[in-house]
Amino acid sequence: ISGPDDDRYNRTLSPDTNLVSSVTSDGVCYVNFGEDFETLNSGYNTAIVIYSIVNSLLELNYITMVRISINGNIRNKFPDCRAYWQRLNSSA
């Protein structure tokens, strides 16, 4: 993941983050990262990591919701973002 091209913006994900797959169906973008996602990004604020992924994808007009999984498993290890996910899910 290359990160921003503009020096005015900061990287929010490790450049070594492995995006295994990304599929969009019925407005939902399913993003699957490799097993080392949490380890590689442990130096970053969890909420910022998740928000940056979700907000970047929601900029695309055909995506209305984002589901993130790690190695194919949806994890509830992002407690900082739980309220955001609920708002996102209820608005879809």
Residue pairs with C-beta under 8 A, 6 or more apart in sequence:
1 13
1 14
1 15
1 17
1 19
2 15
3 11
3 12
3 13
3 15
4 10
4 11
12 44
12 48
12 49
12 52
13 41
13 44
13 49
13 52
13 53
14 40
14 41
14 43
14 44
16 36
16 40
17 33
17 34
17 37
17 40
17 41
18 33
18 34
18 36
18 37
19 31
19 32
19 33
19 34
20 32
20 33
20 34
20 71
20 72
21 30
21 31
21 32
22 29
22 30
22 31
22 32
23 29
23 30
24 30
24 62
24 63
27 62
27 63
27 64
27 65
27 92
28 63
28 64
28 65
28 66
28 67
29 57
29 60
29 63
29 65
29 66
29 67
30 67
30 69
31 53
31 57
31 66
31 67
31 68
31 69
32 68
32 69
32 70
32 71
32 72
33 68
33 69
33 70
33 71
34 70
34 71
35 70
35 71
37 70
38 70
38 77
41 49
45 80
46 78
46 80
46 81
47 78
47 80
47 81
47 84
50 68
50 78
50 80
50 81
50 84
51 81
51 84
53 66
53 68
54 66
54 68
54 84
54 88
57 63
57 66
58 64
58 66
64 92
65 88
65 89
65 92
66 88
67 74
68 74
69 75
76 82
78 85
